[in-house]
């Protein structure tokens, strides 16, 4: 509980502070200034920001900048592939002290149990973890998820102190079309924040989307789109993730007036990127390098998100604010010297000096529940010799795909992979309820010459994706992931060449981030040796079953034409 009398006495100079940072260049996100001063902290709260304070601990910070702790405005922690405690250990040295998490991924597997896991895992961590509840589980009727979260289910967590509102509302057709189940959710969260996800929605439809109560967007890819959404009253989240990077594209949008309505977001950041590029600090570095405006970059990384989400004690270094603070040596290489959380030192010289503990929560384990799958179940039979197949063509470095028709390779009345033309069999197996659903199709552009690869990280319903040039290796991967509880597997000649266990909901692991990143590098190396030419085949695979991103995708229920938002036949006879 706040000791208000002590805070006032320290602020007025009557009592010593716990900590005083002397001679520091304060980046003031309220006034837009950078100036030399002292900062006094007591009981984890900032008491004063003027020269002359004394404290039990005094640090001379000559030459250093002091910034508020960074805030990630929209992130799926599950994309880091590690537990919440390990995610905290990874991002704290990069200056992120608060995240607004949307547990959409784990909720698609486990429903409210997944949300509970994220909440309980974040307790007692030196990181503020707030939640926006998943709004679209499942994302569409075109796939099978592990749960259905309607308004009644979401109401269980609506008033939890860590819950700020409703996460990215991907079902914008449902909003604009006033579907009953959508209106129920919007009504339930009408007194909270509702985040958006409506790429390329414009004009009257955009007005309808905003009028429904949706107040942010993180899917903008052009200045024109972002400006239109600003005009209708939406905050713009500038995203720099692993699969999608839009910060540089949207930088020209920013000016002195509208930049306060923009927020930094990582959305999805994978292990290697967290280790090599960092987190929100990377976005600050990019913006300072491109625009040379330190105060703007820091405000986008802190105060703007705090204002949008109603976190009144975060985002600034000022009396009464939480002492979530960063001492920064230099912005050109973004070297963060020290990170304080609630006035306590938690990271120093790029290393986390605290050890966040993991949560043991058995309900998130053993989530791969397949029917009794046999190798023969992967076969695609035809009675014709000459047939064309609707094929998913991968577009390099993008999550959108292209629909192409190709002549099928038929052998013994079965359509098989045509390795010479880079057309590989692709199957999606429902893995939550043992329904036996197997979506079957073909993908072009992977480059695999031999073997098979599989993963249970598959947006948004996270069923099991497997691609291969033969059924034996595909089946070998399937059985391996079933045994290990999910993850990634590579097989050749009926043997597993490499794998990564993601035992937490088939999405995350209790391993250290560095271990996970190294294993993924090893798996990439094996993929390249098998002929794969895509830089990150597992990220590419993860989006091949997402039926809300153009142009053609495959779910456990079948092949989906996104333009029609309906299923189409795989085989077209000549």
Order of alpha helices (4+ residues) and beta strands (2+ residues): alpha-beta-beta-beta-beta-beta-beta-alpha-beta-alpha-alpha-beta-alpha-beta-alpha-alpha-beta-alpha-beta-alpha-beta-alpha-beta-alpha-alpha-alpha-alpha-beta-beta-beta-beta-beta-beta-beta-beta-beta-beta-beta-beta-alpha-beta-beta-alpha-alpha-beta-beta-beta-beta
